[in-house]
Amino acid sequence: MKTFFISHPECLAHRAPSGHPECPERLDAIDDQLIASGIEPWLRHREAPLATREQVLRVHDAAYLEALEEGLPGPGQWATLDGGDTYYGEHSLQAAHRAAGGVILGVDLVLENSTHTAFCSVRPPGHHAGRDYGMGFCVFNNVAIGVMHALEQHGLSRVAIVDFDVHHGNGTEDIVRGDPRVLFCSSFQHPFYPNTGADTQSDNVINMPLPRDTDGAALRAVVAEKCLPALEAFDPDLVMVSAGFDGHLEDEMANFRLVEADYEWLTREIHGIAKRHCEGRLVSVLEGGYDLSALGRSVVAHLKVLTEE
């Protein structure tokens, strides 16, 4: 089975000052590993379109989008969206529209074609962005925009989101919390940035806070206990994945001890849910992952599962 692989050169144009971990080289590292691994023949490449204003406004407030448009920095300049290290440069808004547009295309492709899996190799990432704010390197909430497109444009009734980034997907939770059409399952290191999610009380949110030094066995146990049964009961029409690989042992941005085999296991279990409930329809979206070698290898492990018959 082939998997749609969606990206765009303009996603490389979003830049922060030199040395920032969320860098264009992340996508290059993934591309390099795709070639080295021999998985390329199993991918159907597509270029991400630009998300329209209407599509973005399904999730984000008009005032936030207008502030981004009006505050676009000039050449060689940066603003920050959170007063910290979420940099916003002259090409960032275009890249953000490509990232969100890539996820929308992924939803369209898996719902309208015989190929039912897609991976969106896009940046800037999205799961920390809320309705009216960007933070945590995120500008638009790409996964949430894809979910709302699936619900409102395609008329789906139930969409599940599984977020295995090492950081809590606070923006996604803020957007979908209380919406019975969406089930949000998130595993993350806690206490840790953004220091949210541990005390959430909502019927459609399954949060799995885990301590530093969590290894694959501990993560698998909590996912099997809390996430997978909830997904089975939810019976999704589509599965979306916020695929963050910054919990890898080699990634210094956090303190988990995961390896490629753990991402393979996670992907197989999530894909199994999609196969049993929605003909395998799954759209995976890149979030974190900042050690370039570990990121490339982990994405390949993820994609190898998605391309299995």
C-alpha positions as CSV (number, residue, x, y, z in Angstrom):
1,M,0.0,0.0,0.0
2,K,1.4,3.4,-0.9
3,T,1.1,6.4,1.3
4,F,0.7,10.0,0.2
5,F,3.7,12.1,1.3
6,I,2.8,15.8,1.3
7,S,5.2,18.7,1.6
8,H,6.2,21.9,-0.2
9,P,9.5,23.8,-0.7
10,E,7.9,26.9,0.9
11,C,7.8,25.1,4.2
12,L,11.6,25.5,4.2
13,A,11.4,29.2,3.9
14,H,10.1,29.7,7.4
15,R,13.2,30.4,9.5
16,A,14.3,31.6,12.9
17,P,17.6,33.0,13.9
18,S,20.6,30.7,13.4
19,G,20.8,27.8,15.9
20,H,17.0,27.5,16.5
21,P,16.0,23.8,16.9
22,E,12.9,24.2,14.7
23,C,14.8,24.6,11.5
24,P,14.3,23.9,7.8
25,E,16.9,21.1,8.0
26,R,14.4,19.0,9.8
27,L,12.5,18.4,6.5
28,D,15.8,17.8,4.7
29,A,16.8,15.1,7.2
30,I,13.5,13.4,6.6
31,D,14.0,13.5,2.9
32,D,17.5,12.1,3.2
33,Q,16.3,9.2,5.3
34,L,13.5,8.4,2.9
35,I,16.1,7.9,0.1
36,A,18.6,6.0,2.3
37,S,15.9,3.6,3.7
38,G,14.6,2.6,0.3
39,I,11.0,3.6,1.2
40,E,10.6,6.1,-1.6
41,P,8.9,3.8,-4.0
42,W,6.1,3.3,-1.5
43,L,5.3,7.1,-1.3
44,R,3.0,9.1,-3.6
45,H,4.4,12.7,-3.4
46,R,2.1,15.7,-3.5
47,E,2.7,19.4,-3.1
48,A,0.8,21.2,-0.3
49,P,-1.5,23.9,-1.5
50,L,-2.1,27.1,0.4
51,A,-4.9,26.9,3.0
52,T,-7.6,29.4,2.2
53,R,-8.6,32.1,4.6
54,E,-12.0,30.4,5.1
55,Q,-10.3,27.1,6.0
56,V,-8.0,28.8,8.6
57,L,-10.9,30.7,10.1
58,R,-12.7,27.4,10.9
59,V,-10.2,27.2,13.7
60,H,-8.5,30.5,14.3
61,D,-10.0,33.9,15.2
62,A,-10.1,36.5,12.5
63,A,-8.3,39.0,14.8
64,Y,-5.4,36.6,15.2
65,L,-5.1,36.0,11.4
66,E,-5.3,39.7,10.8
67,A,-2.6,40.4,13.3
68,L,-0.3,37.9,11.6
69,E,-1.0,39.5,8.2
70,E,-0.5,43.0,9.4
71,G,2.6,42.2,11.5
72,L,4.6,40.3,8.9
73,P,8.2,41.3,9.4
74,G,10.4,42.7,6.7
75,P,13.4,40.9,5.1
76,G,15.9,39.6,7.6
77,Q,13.7,40.6,10.6
78,W,11.7,38.5,13.1
79,A,8.8,39.0,15.5
80,T,7.9,36.5,18.2
81,L,4.3,35.2,18.8
82,D,4.8,34.4,22.4
83,G,7.4,36.8,23.6
84,G,9.8,33.9,23.6
85,D,11.3,31.7,20.9
86,T,8.3,31.2,18.6
87,Y,9.8,33.3,15.8
88,Y,7.8,34.7,12.9
89,G,9.7,35.9,9.8
90,E,9.0,37.3,6.4
91,H,8.1,33.9,4.9
92,S,6.4,32.3,8.0
93,L,2.8,33.1,7.1
94,Q,3.2,31.6,3.6
95,A,4.8,28.5,5.1
96,A,2.0,28.3,7.7
97,H,-0.6,28.4,5.0
98,R,1.3,25.6,3.1
99,A,1.5,23.5,6.3
100,A,-2.2,23.8,7.0
101,G,-3.0,23.3,3.3
102,G,-1.0,20.2,3.2
103,V,-3.1,18.7,6.0
104,I,-6.3,19.7,4.3
105,L,-5.0,18.0,1.1
106,G,-4.1,14.9,3.1
107,V,-7.7,14.7,4.4
108,D,-9.1,15.1,0.9
109,L,-6.8,12.4,-0.5
110,V,-7.4,9.7,2.1
111,L,-11.2,10.3,2.0
112,E,-11.4,10.4,-1.8
113,N,-8.9,7.8,-3.0
114,S,-8.0,4.1,-2.6
115,T,-4.8,5.2,-0.8
116,H,-6.0,5.8,2.8
117,T,-2.9,7.0,4.6
118,A,-1.0,10.3,4.3
119,F,2.0,11.9,6.0
120,C,2.4,15.6,6.0
121,S,6.0,16.6,6.2
122,V,5.3,20.3,6.9
123,R,6.4,23.1,9.1
124,P,5.9,25.3,11.1
125,P,4.3,22.7,13.4
126,G,0.9,23.3,14.9
127,H,-0.3,21.6,18.1
128,H,0.6,24.4,20.5
129,A,-1.3,27.0,18.5
130,G,-4.7,27.9,19.9
131,R,-7.6,29.9,18.4
132,D,-6.0,33.3,19.1
133,Y,-2.4,32.6,19.8
134,G,0.8,31.0,18.5
135,M,3.4,29.4,20.8
136,G,5.8,26.5,21.1
137,F,7.1,27.1,17.5
138,C,3.5,26.9,16.2
139,V,1.6,29.4,14.0
140,F,-1.5,27.6,12.8
141,N,-2.9,24.5,14.4
142,N,-2.5,22.3,11.3
143,V,-4.2,19.1,12.8
144,A,-7.2,21.1,14.1
145,I,-7.7,22.8,10.7
146,G,-7.6,19.3,9.1
147,V,-10.1,18.0,11.6
148,M,-12.6,20.8,11.0
149,H,-12.2,20.4,7.3
150,A,-13.1,16.7,7.6
151,L,-16.1,17.5,9.8
152,E,-17.5,20.5,7.9
153,Q,-16.4,19.9,4.3
154,H,-16.7,16.1,4.2
155,G,-19.5,15.7,6.7
156,L,-17.8,13.2,8.9
157,S,-19.3,12.6,12.4
158,R,-16.3,11.5,14.5
159,V,-12.6,12.3,14.1
160,A,-9.9,11.0,16.5
161,I,-6.6,12.8,17.1
162,V,-3.7,10.9,18.6
163,D,-0.8,13.2,19.7
164,F,2.4,11.4,20.8
165,D,4.7,14.5,20.8
166,V,6.7,14.7,24.0
167,H,5.0,18.1,24.7
168,H,1.3,18.3,25.5
169,G,-0.8,19.5,22.6
170,N,-2.4,22.3,24.5
171,G,-3.5,24.3,21.5
172,T,-5.3,21.3,20.0
173,E,-6.9,20.5,23.4
174,D,-8.1,24.1,23.8
175,I,-9.7,24.0,20.3
176,V,-11.5,20.6,20.5
177,R,-12.2,20.3,24.3
178,G,-15.9,19.7,24.8
179,D,-16.6,18.9,21.1
180,P,-18.2,15.5,21.0
181,R,-17.3,15.0,17.4
182,V,-13.6,14.9,18.3
183,L,-11.7,12.5,20.6
184,F,-8.2,13.9,21.6
185,C,-5.6,11.5,23.1
186,S,-2.3,13.0,24.1
187,S,0.8,11.4,25.8
188,F,3.4,13.8,27.0
189,Q,6.2,14.5,29.6
190,H,4.9,16.2,32.7
191,P,5.8,18.5,34.4
192,F,7.3,20.0,31.3
193,Y,6.5,22.7,28.7
194,P,3.8,23.9,28.3
195,N,2.8,22.6,31.8
196,T,-0.8,21.9,30.8
197,G,-3.0,18.8,30.4
198,A,-2.4,17.0,33.7
199,D,-5.7,18.2,35.3
200,T,-8.0,18.3,32.3
201,Q,-11.5,17.1,32.9
202,S,-13.4,16.6,29.6
203,D,-15.3,13.6,28.2
204,N,-13.5,13.9,24.8
205,V,-9.9,14.4,26.1
206,I,-7.7,11.5,27.2
207,N,-4.5,12.9,28.6
208,M,-1.6,10.7,29.6
209,P,1.0,12.7,31.5
210,L,4.2,10.8,32.1
211,P,7.4,11.5,34.1
212,R,10.8,12.3,32.7
213,D,12.9,9.2,31.7
214,T,9.7,7.4,30.5
215,D,10.8,4.6,28.2
216,G,9.0,2.6,25.5
217,A,7.6,0.0,27.9
218,A,6.0,2.6,30.2
219,L,4.6,4.5,27.2
220,R,3.2,1.4,25.6
221,A,1.5,0.4,28.9
222,V,-0.3,3.6,29.4
223,V,-1.4,3.9,25.7
224,A,-2.7,0.4,25.8
225,E,-4.6,1.0,29.1
226,K,-6.1,4.5,28.3
227,C,-5.8,5.5,24.7
228,L,-6.5,2.4,22.6
229,P,-9.8,1.4,24.4
230,A,-11.1,5.0,24.1
231,L,-10.3,5.0,20.4
232,E,-12.1,1.6,19.9
233,A,-15.2,2.9,21.8
234,F,-15.2,6.2,19.8
235,D,-15.4,4.4,16.5
236,P,-13.8,7.1,14.4
237,D,-14.5,8.0,10.8
238,L,-11.0,9.3,10.4
239,V,-7.8,9.1,12.5
240,M,-5.5,12.1,12.7
241,V,-2.0,11.9,14.2
242,S,0.1,14.7,15.7
243,A,3.4,12.9,15.1
244,G,6.1,14.4,17.3
245,F,9.3,12.5,17.5
246,D,11.0,14.6,20.2
247,G,10.6,11.9,22.8
248,H,13.4,10.0,21.2
249,L,16.3,9.0,23.4
250,E,18.8,11.1,21.3
251,D,16.6,14.3,21.3
252,E,17.9,16.7,23.8
253,M,14.7,18.9,23.8
254,A,13.1,16.6,26.3
255,N,13.7,13.6,28.7
256,F,11.9,10.6,27.3
257,R,13.8,7.5,26.3
258,L,12.0,6.3,23.2
259,V,13.5,4.6,20.1
260,E,12.4,3.9,16.6
261,A,10.7,0.6,17.7
262,D,8.5,2.5,20.0
263,Y,7.3,4.8,17.2
264,E,6.7,1.7,15.1
265,W,4.6,0.2,17.8
266,L,2.6,3.4,18.3
267,T,2.0,3.7,14.6
268,R,0.9,0.0,14.2
269,E,-1.6,0.3,17.1
270,I,-3.1,3.6,15.8
271,H,-3.2,2.3,12.3
272,G,-4.9,-0.8,13.5
273,I,-7.7,1.3,15.0
274,A,-8.1,3.1,11.6
275,K,-8.2,-0.3,9.8
276,R,-10.9,-1.6,12.1
277,H,-13.1,1.4,12.1
278,C,-12.6,3.6,9.0
279,E,-11.0,1.5,6.2
280,G,-7.5,2.6,7.3
281,R,-8.1,6.3,6.8
282,L,-5.3,8.0,8.7
283,V,-3.5,11.4,8.2
284,S,-0.3,11.9,10.1
285,V,1.2,15.4,10.6
286,L,4.7,16.2,11.6
287,E,5.0,18.1,14.9
288,G,8.3,18.0,17.0
289,G,11.5,16.1,16.6
290,Y,14.8,18.1,16.7
291,D,17.7,15.7,16.6
292,L,18.0,15.5,12.8
293,S,19.2,11.9,12.6
294,A,16.7,10.5,15.1
295,L,13.9,12.5,13.5
296,G,14.7,11.1,10.0
297,R,15.0,7.5,11.3
298,S,11.8,7.8,13.4
299,V,9.7,9.1,10.5
300,V,10.9,6.2,8.3
301,A,9.9,3.8,11.0
302,H,6.5,5.5,11.2
303,L,6.1,5.4,7.4
304,K,7.1,1.8,7.0
305,V,4.1,0.8,9.1
306,L,1.7,3.1,7.2
307,T,2.8,1.5,3.9
308,E,2.4,-2.1,5.0
309,E,-0.4,-4.0,3.3
